[in-house]
Amino acid sequence: MSPVRRGKELPIYNRLQVLRAERGMSRAALAEAVEVNPQTIGALERGDHYPSLDLAMRLCAVFGLPVEAVFNREPFTPLSTQVYRVGER
């Protein structure tokens, strides 16, 4: 487990599951790419585990995205909301 204190005040959200799905990538394939166990990827996606800075950077490198695009302190809005501005009518 990560030594980071977990709590409702400072959770870390991520888009790993969405990014994997967009690329047709399995948990096992992502785990292999960043040299961790597939269960680690599952724990990250569920929010049961927070990545080390090193692991976060390796994950972002696989997707070719900056850290802020993959991890955030605020929940990510659905892509449909961002693209189609659903709910702004």
PDB file as gemmi writes it, atoms N, CA and C in Angstrom:
CRYST1    1.000    1.000    1.000  90.00  90.00  90.00 P 1                      
ATOM      1  N   MET A   1       0.825  -1.199   0.000  1.00  0.00           N  
ATOM      2  CA  MET A   1       0.000   0.000   0.000  1.00  0.00           C  
ATOM      3  C   MET A   1       0.863   1.255   0.000  1.00  0.00           C  
ATOM      4  N   SER A   2       0.336   2.281  -0.581  1.00  0.00           N  
ATOM      5  CA  SER A   2       1.039   3.549  -0.645  1.00  0.00           C  
ATOM      6  C   SER A   2       1.121   4.169   0.746  1.00  0.00           C  
ATOM      7  N   PRO A   3       2.238   4.800   1.078  1.00  0.00           N  
ATOM      8  CA  PRO A   3       2.352   5.445   2.387  1.00  0.00           C  
ATOM      9  C   PRO A   3       1.567   6.753   2.476  1.00  0.00           C  
ATOM     10  N   VAL A   4       0.962   7.178   1.372  1.00  0.00           N  
ATOM     11  CA  VAL A   4       0.188   8.423   1.361  1.00  0.00           C  
ATOM     12  C   VAL A   4      -1.053   8.247   2.216  1.00  0.00           C  
ATOM     13  N   ARG A   5      -1.328   9.228   3.059  1.00  0.00           N  
ATOM     14  CA  ARG A   5      -2.529   9.174   3.900  1.00  0.00           C  
ATOM     15  C   ARG A   5      -3.750   9.319   3.004  1.00  0.00           C  
ATOM     16  N   ARG A   6      -4.651   8.369   3.109  1.00  0.00           N  
ATOM     17  CA  ARG A   6      -5.878   8.418   2.326  1.00  0.00           C  
ATOM     18  C   ARG A   6      -6.961   9.125   3.130  1.00  0.00           C  
ATOM     19  N   GLY A   7      -7.834   9.733   2.427  1.00  0.00           N  
ATOM     20  CA  GLY A   7      -8.920  10.394   3.110  1.00  0.00           C  
ATOM     21  C   GLY A   7      -9.832  11.083   2.130  1.00  0.00           C  
ATOM     22  N   LYS A   8     -10.957  11.508   2.625  1.00  0.00           N  
ATOM     23  CA  LYS A   8     -11.920  12.192   1.768  1.00  0.00           C  
ATOM     24  C   LYS A   8     -11.426  13.574   1.375  1.00  0.00           C  
ATOM     25  N   GLU A   9     -10.496  14.147   2.155  1.00  0.00           N  
ATOM     26  CA  GLU A   9     -10.030  15.498   1.882  1.00  0.00           C  
ATOM     27  C   GLU A   9      -9.089  15.566   0.681  1.00  0.00           C  
ATOM     28  N   LEU A  10      -8.245  14.546   0.480  1.00  0.00           N  
ATOM     29  CA  LEU A  10      -7.252  14.604  -0.583  1.00  0.00           C  
ATOM     30  C   LEU A  10      -7.167  13.309  -1.392  1.00  0.00           C  
ATOM     31  N   PRO A  11      -8.259  12.866  -1.973  1.00  0.00           N  
ATOM     32  CA  PRO A  11      -8.178  11.651  -2.799  1.00  0.00           C  
ATOM     33  C   PRO A  11      -7.444  11.943  -4.104  1.00  0.00           C  
ATOM     34  N   ILE A  12      -6.977  10.893  -4.745  1.00  0.00           N  
ATOM     35  CA  ILE A  12      -6.362  11.027  -6.062  1.00  0.00           C  
ATOM     36  C   ILE A  12      -7.227  10.237  -7.045  1.00  0.00           C  
ATOM     37  N   TYR A  13      -7.800  10.931  -8.000  1.00  0.00           N  
ATOM     38  CA  TYR A  13      -8.625  10.307  -9.029  1.00  0.00           C  
ATOM     39  C   TYR A  13      -7.763  10.027 -10.249  1.00  0.00           C  
ATOM     40  N   ASN A  14      -8.176   9.059 -11.069  1.00  0.00           N  
ATOM     41  CA  ASN A  14      -7.409   8.768 -12.281  1.00  0.00           C  
ATOM     42  C   ASN A  14      -8.335   8.341 -13.411  1.00  0.00           C  
ATOM     43  N   ARG A  15      -7.784   8.366 -14.609  1.00  0.00           N  
ATOM     44  CA  ARG A  15      -8.501   7.971 -15.825  1.00  0.00           C  
ATOM     45  C   ARG A  15      -7.912   6.706 -16.435  1.00  0.00           C  
ATOM     46  N   LEU A  16      -7.241   5.894 -15.648  1.00  0.00           N  
ATOM     47  CA  LEU A  16      -6.562   4.723 -16.191  1.00  0.00           C  
ATOM     48  C   LEU A  16      -7.499   3.781 -16.933  1.00  0.00           C  
ATOM     49  N   GLN A  17      -8.640   3.485 -16.346  1.00  0.00           N  
ATOM     50  CA  GLN A  17      -9.556   2.528 -16.976  1.00  0.00           C  
ATOM     51  C   GLN A  17     -10.063   3.053 -18.320  1.00  0.00           C  
ATOM     52  N   VAL A  18     -10.382   4.332 -18.380  1.00  0.00           N  
ATOM     53  CA  VAL A  18     -10.866   4.939 -19.624  1.00  0.00           C  
ATOM     54  C   VAL A  18      -9.765   4.936 -20.681  1.00  0.00           C  
ATOM     55  N   LEU A  19      -8.566   5.305 -20.273  1.00  0.00           N  
ATOM     56  CA  LEU A  19      -7.450   5.350 -21.222  1.00  0.00           C  
ATOM     57  C   LEU A  19      -7.118   3.959 -21.751  1.00  0.00           C  
ATOM     58  N   ARG A  20      -7.161   2.969 -20.878  1.00  0.00           N  
ATOM     59  CA  ARG A  20      -6.927   1.588 -21.325  1.00  0.00           C  
ATOM     60  C   ARG A  20      -7.966   1.173 -22.344  1.00  0.00           C  
ATOM     61  N   ALA A  21      -9.236   1.468 -22.042  1.00  0.00           N  
ATOM     62  CA  ALA A  21     -10.339   1.077 -22.928  1.00  0.00           C  
ATOM     63  C   ALA A  21     -10.214   1.758 -24.288  1.00  0.00           C  
ATOM     64  N   GLU A  22      -9.858   3.033 -24.292  1.00  0.00           N  
ATOM     65  CA  GLU A  22      -9.693   3.761 -25.553  1.00  0.00           C  
ATOM     66  C   GLU A  22      -8.637   3.123 -26.446  1.00  0.00           C  
ATOM     67  N   ARG A  23      -7.648   2.552 -25.810  1.00  0.00           N  
ATOM     68  CA  ARG A  23      -6.542   1.963 -26.561  1.00  0.00           C  
ATOM     69  C   ARG A  23      -6.657   0.443 -26.702  1.00  0.00           C  
ATOM     70  N   GLY A  24      -7.759  -0.128 -26.214  1.00  0.00           N  
ATOM     71  CA  GLY A  24      -7.961  -1.570 -26.309  1.00  0.00           C  
ATOM     72  C   GLY A  24      -6.895  -2.350 -25.543  1.00  0.00           C  
ATOM     73  N   MET A  25      -6.472  -1.807 -24.440  1.00  0.00           N  
ATOM     74  CA  MET A  25      -5.375  -2.376 -23.666  1.00  0.00           C  
ATOM     75  C   MET A  25      -5.907  -3.095 -22.424  1.00  0.00           C  
ATOM     76  N   SER A  26      -5.433  -4.284 -22.179  1.00  0.00           N  
ATOM     77  CA  SER A  26      -5.840  -5.025 -20.979  1.00  0.00           C  
ATOM     78  C   SER A  26      -5.045  -4.545 -19.776  1.00  0.00           C  
ATOM     79  N   ARG A  27      -5.531  -4.894 -18.583  1.00  0.00           N  
ATOM     80  CA  ARG A  27      -4.774  -4.589 -17.367  1.00  0.00           C  
ATOM     81  C   ARG A  27      -3.404  -5.253 -17.422  1.00  0.00           C  
ATOM     82  N   ALA A  28      -3.386  -6.482 -17.903  1.00  0.00           N  
ATOM     83  CA  ALA A  28      -2.127  -7.234 -17.979  1.00  0.00           C  
ATOM     84  C   ALA A  28      -1.128  -6.541 -18.906  1.00  0.00           C  
ATOM     85  N   ALA A  29      -1.604  -6.031 -20.033  1.00  0.00           N  
ATOM     86  CA  ALA A  29      -0.716  -5.352 -20.983  1.00  0.00           C  
ATOM     87  C   ALA A  29      -0.165  -4.061 -20.383  1.00  0.00           C  
ATOM     88  N   LEU A  30      -1.019  -3.301 -19.706  1.00  0.00           N  
ATOM     89  CA  LEU A  30      -0.554  -2.067 -19.071  1.00  0.00           C  
ATOM     90  C   LEU A  30       0.431  -2.394 -17.950  1.00  0.00           C  
ATOM     91  N   ALA A  31       0.110  -3.401 -17.169  1.00  0.00           N  
ATOM     92  CA  ALA A  31       1.003  -3.815 -16.079  1.00  0.00           C  
ATOM     93  C   ALA A  31       2.375  -4.208 -16.614  1.00  0.00           C  
ATOM     94  N   GLU A  32       2.389  -4.943 -17.710  1.00  0.00           N  
ATOM     95  CA  GLU A  32       3.655  -5.351 -18.319  1.00  0.00           C  
ATOM     96  C   GLU A  32       4.445  -4.136 -18.802  1.00  0.00           C  
ATOM     97  N   ALA A  33       3.744  -3.169 -19.381  1.00  0.00           N  
ATOM     98  CA  ALA A  33       4.401  -1.980 -19.915  1.00  0.00           C  
ATOM     99  C   ALA A  33       5.072  -1.142 -18.825  1.00  0.00           C  
ATOM    100  N   VAL A  34       4.502  -1.168 -17.621  1.00  0.00           N  
ATOM    101  CA  VAL A  34       5.068  -0.363 -16.521  1.00  0.00           C  
ATOM    102  C   VAL A  34       5.735  -1.226 -15.453  1.00  0.00           C  
ATOM    103  N   GLU A  35       5.842  -2.520 -15.729  1.00  0.00           N  
ATOM    104  CA  GLU A  35       6.555  -3.466 -14.874  1.00  0.00           C  
ATOM    105  C   GLU A  35       5.980  -3.565 -13.465  1.00  0.00           C  
ATOM    106  N   VAL A  36       4.638  -3.759 -13.399  1.00  0.00           N  
ATOM    107  CA  VAL A  36       3.974  -4.042 -12.127  1.00  0.00           C  
ATOM    108  C   VAL A  36       3.055  -5.238 -12.323  1.00  0.00           C  
ATOM    109  N   ASN A  37       2.473  -5.710 -11.245  1.00  0.00           N  
ATOM    110  CA  ASN A  37       1.531  -6.812 -11.275  1.00  0.00           C  
ATOM    111  C   ASN A  37       0.179  -6.310 -11.797  1.00  0.00           C  
ATOM    112  N   PRO A  38      -0.553  -7.110 -12.580  1.00  0.00           N  
ATOM    113  CA  PRO A  38      -1.870  -6.668 -13.056  1.00  0.00           C  
ATOM    114  C   PRO A  38      -2.830  -6.277 -11.930  1.00  0.00           C  
ATOM    115  N   GLN A  39      -2.688  -6.914 -10.767  1.00  0.00           N  
ATOM    116  CA  GLN A  39      -3.549  -6.557  -9.629  1.00  0.00           C  
ATOM    117  C   GLN A  39      -3.293  -5.116  -9.176  1.00  0.00           C  
ATOM    118  N   THR A  40      -2.070  -4.647  -9.368  1.00  0.00           N  
ATOM    119  CA  THR A  40      -1.750  -3.257  -9.022  1.00  0.00           C  
ATOM    120  C   THR A  40      -2.544  -2.299  -9.892  1.00  0.00           C  
ATOM    121  N   ILE A  41      -2.663  -2.609 -11.162  1.00  0.00           N  
ATOM    122  CA  ILE A  41      -3.443  -1.759 -12.072  1.00  0.00           C  
ATOM    123  C   ILE A  41      -4.904  -1.738 -11.626  1.00  0.00           C  
ATOM    124  N   GLY A  42      -5.446  -2.893 -11.273  1.00  0.00           N  
ATOM    125  CA  GLY A  42      -6.826  -2.955 -10.781  1.00  0.00           C  
ATOM    126  C   GLY A  42      -7.016  -2.122  -9.530  1.00  0.00           C  
ATOM    127  N   ALA A  43      -6.075  -2.217  -8.597  1.00  0.00           N  
ATOM    128  CA  ALA A  43      -6.167  -1.444  -7.355  1.00  0.00           C  
ATOM    129  C   ALA A  43      -6.095   0.059  -7.628  1.00  0.00           C  
ATOM    130  N   LEU A  44      -5.257   0.456  -8.575  1.00  0.00           N  
ATOM    131  CA  LEU A  44      -5.174   1.872  -8.947  1.00  0.00           C  
ATOM    132  C   LEU A  44      -6.490   2.346  -9.551  1.00  0.00           C  
ATOM    133  N   GLU A  45      -7.042   1.546 -10.461  1.00  0.00           N  
ATOM    134  CA  GLU A  45      -8.291   1.938 -11.131  1.00  0.00           C  
ATOM    135  C   GLU A  45      -9.444   2.056 -10.144  1.00  0.00           C  
ATOM    136  N   ARG A  46      -9.469   1.213  -9.133  1.00  0.00           N  
ATOM    137  CA  ARG A  46     -10.543   1.266  -8.125  1.00  0.00           C  
ATOM    138  C   ARG A  46     -10.317   2.360  -7.095  1.00  0.00           C  
ATOM    139  N   GLY A  47      -9.109   2.925  -7.059  1.00  0.00           N  
ATOM    140  CA  GLY A  47      -8.788   3.930  -6.058  1.00  0.00           C  
ATOM    141  C   GLY A  47      -8.373   3.322  -4.736  1.00  0.00           C  
ATOM    142  N   ASP A  48      -8.084   2.026  -4.731  1.00  0.00           N  
ATOM    143  CA  ASP A  48      -7.643   1.351  -3.506  1.00  0.00           C  
ATOM    144  C   ASP A  48      -6.168   1.601  -3.234  1.00  0.00           C  
ATOM    145  N   HIS A  49      -5.453   2.080  -4.220  1.00  0.00           N  
ATOM    146  CA  HIS A  49      -4.006   2.275  -4.118  1.00  0.00           C  
ATOM    147  C   HIS A  49      -3.647   3.538  -4.878  1.00  0.00           C  
ATOM    148  N   TYR A  50      -2.715   4.309  -4.340  1.00  0.00           N  
ATOM    149  CA  TYR A  50      -2.213   5.485  -5.040  1.00  0.00           C  
ATOM    150  C   TYR A  50      -0.835   5.157  -5.585  1.00  0.00           C  
ATOM    151  N   PRO A  51      -0.522   5.608  -6.785  1.00  0.00           N  
ATOM    152  CA  PRO A  51       0.788   5.283  -7.360  1.00  0.00           C  
ATOM    153  C   PRO A  51       1.899   6.136  -6.757  1.00  0.00           C  
ATOM    154  N   SER A  52       3.086   5.584  -6.760  1.00  0.00           N  
ATOM    155  CA  SER A  52       4.259   6.409  -6.433  1.00  0.00           C  
ATOM    156  C   SER A  52       4.427   7.409  -7.575  1.00  0.00           C  
ATOM    157  N   LEU A  53       5.220   8.407  -7.365  1.00  0.00           N  
ATOM    158  CA  LEU A  53       5.475   9.372  -8.433  1.00  0.00           C  
ATOM    159  C   LEU A  53       6.115   8.683  -9.629  1.00  0.00           C  
ATOM    160  N   ASP A  54       7.041   7.773  -9.366  1.00  0.00           N  
ATOM    161  CA  ASP A  54       7.699   7.036 -10.442  1.00  0.00           C  
ATOM    162  C   ASP A  54       6.681   6.236 -11.262  1.00  0.00           C  
ATOM    163  N   LEU A  55       5.795   5.515 -10.585  1.00  0.00           N  
ATOM    164  CA  LEU A  55       4.792   4.717 -11.301  1.00  0.00           C  
ATOM    165  C   LEU A  55       3.826   5.618 -12.067  1.00  0.00           C  
ATOM    166  N   ALA A  56       3.415   6.719 -11.468  1.00  0.00           N  
ATOM    167  CA  ALA A  56       2.516   7.652 -12.162  1.00  0.00           C  
ATOM    168  C   ALA A  56       3.160   8.152 -13.457  1.00  0.00           C  
ATOM    169  N   MET A  57       4.438   8.465 -13.393  1.00  0.00           N  
ATOM    170  CA  MET A  57       5.123   8.964 -14.590  1.00  0.00           C  
ATOM    171  C   MET A  57       5.282   7.868 -15.642  1.00  0.00           C  
ATOM    172  N   ARG A  58       5.526   6.633 -15.214  1.00  0.00           N  
ATOM    173  CA  ARG A  58       5.618   5.532 -16.176  1.00  0.00           C  
ATOM    174  C   ARG A  58       4.267   5.293 -16.844  1.00  0.00           C  
ATOM    175  N   LEU A  59       3.184   5.361 -16.064  1.00  0.00           N  
ATOM    176  CA  LEU A  59       1.841   5.176 -16.629  1.00  0.00           C  
ATOM    177  C   LEU A  59       1.538   6.274 -17.647  1.00  0.00           C  
ATOM    178  N   CYS A  60       1.853   7.504 -17.302  1.00  0.00           N  
ATOM    179  CA  CYS A  60       1.597   8.625 -18.210  1.00  0.00           C  
ATOM    180  C   CYS A  60       2.419   8.495 -19.489  1.00  0.00           C  
ATOM    181  N   ALA A  61       3.619   7.989 -19.380  1.00  0.00           N  
ATOM    182  CA  ALA A  61       4.469   7.803 -20.559  1.00  0.00           C  
ATOM    183  C   ALA A  61       3.856   6.781 -21.515  1.00  0.00           C  
ATOM    184  N   VAL A  62       3.247   5.742 -20.983  1.00  0.00           N  
ATOM    185  CA  VAL A  62       2.595   4.733 -21.833  1.00  0.00           C  
ATOM    186  C   VAL A  62       1.506   5.387 -22.679  1.00  0.00           C  
ATOM    187  N   PHE A  63       0.742   6.299 -22.080  1.00  0.00           N  
ATOM    188  CA  PHE A  63      -0.357   6.946 -22.787  1.00  0.00           C  
ATOM    189  C   PHE A  63       0.071   8.220 -23.512  1.00  0.00           C  
ATOM    190  N   GLY A  64       1.302   8.671 -23.289  1.00  0.00           N  
ATOM    191  CA  GLY A  64       1.778   9.888 -23.936  1.00  0.00           C  
ATOM    192  C   GLY A  64       1.050  11.127 -23.465  1.00  0.00           C  
ATOM    193  N   LEU A  65       0.710  11.140 -22.174  1.00  0.00           N  
ATOM    194  CA  LEU A  65      -0.056  12.255 -21.611  1.00  0.00           C  
ATOM    195  C   LEU A  65       0.649  12.836 -20.392  1.00  0.00           C  
ATOM    196  N   PRO A  66       0.398  14.109 -20.086  1.00  0.00           N  
ATOM    197  CA  PRO A  66       0.958  14.691 -18.867  1.00  0.00           C  
ATOM    198  C   PRO A  66       0.240  14.132 -17.631  1.00  0.00           C  
ATOM    199  N   VAL A  67       0.881  14.224 -16.509  1.00  0.00           N  
ATOM    200  CA  VAL A  67       0.320  13.690 -15.261  1.00  0.00           C  
ATOM    201  C   VAL A  67      -1.074  14.247 -14.988  1.00  0.00           C  
ATOM    202  N   GLU A  68      -1.282  15.537 -15.244  1.00  0.00           N  
ATOM    203  CA  GLU A  68      -2.579  16.171 -14.951  1.00  0.00           C  
ATOM    204  C   GLU A  68      -3.720  15.593 -15.787  1.00  0.00           C  
ATOM    205  N   ALA A  69      -3.402  15.005 -16.921  1.00  0.00           N  
ATOM    206  CA  ALA A  69      -4.433  14.425 -17.778  1.00  0.00           C  
ATOM    207  C   ALA A  69      -4.849  13.037 -17.298  1.00  0.00           C  
ATOM    208  N   VAL A  70      -4.029  12.428 -16.448  1.00  0.00           N  
ATOM    209  CA  VAL A  70      -4.297  11.067 -15.977  1.00  0.00           C  
ATOM    210  C   VAL A  70      -4.689  11.044 -14.505  1.00  0.00           C  
ATOM    211  N   PHE A  71      -4.098  11.908 -13.697  1.00  0.00           N  
ATOM    212  CA  PHE A  71      -4.345  11.944 -12.253  1.00  0.00           C  
ATOM    213  C   PHE A  71      -4.768  13.346 -11.839  1.00  0.00           C  
ATOM    214  N   ASN A  72      -5.687  13.422 -10.857  1.00  0.00           N  
ATOM    215  CA  ASN A  72      -6.172  14.712 -10.401  1.00  0.00           C  
ATOM    216  C   ASN A  72      -6.726  14.591  -8.996  1.00  0.00           C  
ATOM    217  N   ARG A  73      -6.746  15.686  -8.266  1.00  0.00           N  
ATOM    218  CA  ARG A  73      -7.355  15.728  -6.932  1.00  0.00           C  
ATOM    219  C   ARG A  73      -8.874  15.885  -7.014  1.00  0.00           C  
ATOM    220  N   GLU A  74      -9.365  16.359  -8.135  1.00  0.00           N  
ATOM    221  CA  GLU A  74     -10.805  16.530  -8.358  1.00  0.00           C  
ATOM    222  C   GLU A  74     -11.302  15.419  -9.271  1.00  0.00           C  
ATOM    223  N   PRO A  75     -12.547  14.970  -9.090  1.00  0.00           N  
ATOM    224  CA  PRO A  75     -13.078  13.952 -10.006  1.00  0.00           C  
ATOM    225  C   PRO A  75     -13.099  14.489 -11.440  1.00  0.00           C  
ATOM    226  N   PHE A  76     -12.788  13.613 -12.382  1.00  0.00           N  
ATOM    227  CA  PHE A  76     -12.838  13.996 -13.783  1.00  0.00           C  
ATOM    228  C   PHE A  76     -14.295  14.032 -14.233  1.00  0.00           C  
ATOM    229  N   THR A  77     -14.635  15.017 -15.072  1.00  0.00           N  
ATOM    230  CA  THR A  77     -15.975  15.047 -15.641  1.00  0.00           C  
ATOM    231  C   THR A  77     -15.991  14.088 -16.829  1.00  0.00           C  
ATOM    232  N   PRO A  78     -17.148  13.516 -17.133  1.00  0.00           N  
ATOM    233  CA  PRO A  78     -17.226  12.630 -18.292  1.00  0.00           C  
ATOM    234  C   PRO A  78     -16.834  13.370 -19.570  1.00  0.00           C  
ATOM    235  N   LEU A  79     -16.182  12.671 -20.459  1.00  0.00           N  
ATOM    236  CA  LEU A  79     -15.748  13.272 -21.715  1.00  0.00           C  
ATOM    237  C   LEU A  79     -16.934  13.836 -22.491  1.00  0.00           C  
ATOM    238  N   SER A  80     -18.082  13.160 -22.419  1.00  0.00           N  
ATOM    239  CA  SER A  80     -19.261  13.656 -23.140  1.00  0.00           C  
ATOM    240  C   SER A  80     -19.668  15.037 -22.630  1.00  0.00           C  
ATOM    241  N   THR A  81     -19.499  15.288 -21.361  1.00  0.00           N  
ATOM    242  CA  THR A  81     -19.820  16.599 -20.795  1.00  0.00           C  
ATOM    243  C   THR A  81     -18.871  17.648 -21.334  1.00  0.00           C  
ATOM    244  N   GLN A  82     -17.589  17.306 -21.423  1.00  0.00           N  
ATOM    245  CA  GLN A  82     -16.597  18.252 -21.912  1.00  0.00           C  
ATOM    246  C   GLN A  82     -16.770  18.532 -23.404  1.00  0.00           C  
ATOM    247  N   VAL A  83     -17.044  17.503 -24.181  1.00  0.00           N  
ATOM    248  CA  VAL A  83     -17.132  17.656 -25.628  1.00  0.00           C  
ATOM    249  C   VAL A  83     -18.466  18.267 -26.055  1.00  0.00           C  
ATOM    250  N   TYR A  84     -19.552  17.751 -25.481  1.00  0.00           N  
ATOM    251  CA  TYR A  84     -20.874  18.174 -25.919  1.00  0.00           C  
ATOM    252  C   TYR A  84     -21.544  19.166 -24.981  1.00  0.00           C  
ATOM    253  N   ARG A  85     -20.852  19.504 -23.890  1.00  0.00           N  
ATOM    254  CA  ARG A  85     -21.389  20.451 -22.906  1.00  0.00           C  
ATOM    255  C   ARG A  85     -22.783  20.072 -22.447  1.00  0.00           C  
ATOM    256  N   VAL A  86     -22.951  18.793 -22.166  1.00  0.00           N  
ATOM    257  CA  VAL A  86     -24.226  18.275 -21.689  1.00  0.00           C  
ATOM    258  C   VAL A  86     -24.559  18.964 -20.366  1.00  0.00           C  
ATOM    259  N   GLY A  87     -25.779  19.361 -20.179  1.00  0.00           N  
ATOM    260  CA  GLY A  87     -26.223  19.969 -18.948  1.00  0.00           C  
ATOM    261  C   GLY A  87     -26.048  21.477 -18.901  1.00  0.00           C  
ATOM    262  N   GLU A  88     -25.569  22.095 -19.958  1.00  0.00           N  
ATOM    263  CA  GLU A  88     -25.399  23.550 -19.978  1.00  0.00           C  
ATOM    264  C   GLU A  88     -26.520  24.245 -20.744  1.00  0.00           C  
ATOM    265  N   ARG A  89     -27.605  23.581 -20.925  1.00  0.00           N  
ATOM    266  CA  ARG A  89     -28.691  24.195 -21.709  1.00  0.00           C  
ATOM    267  C   ARG A  89     -29.674  24.900 -20.847  1.00  0.00           C  
TER     268      ARG A  89                                                      
END                                                                             
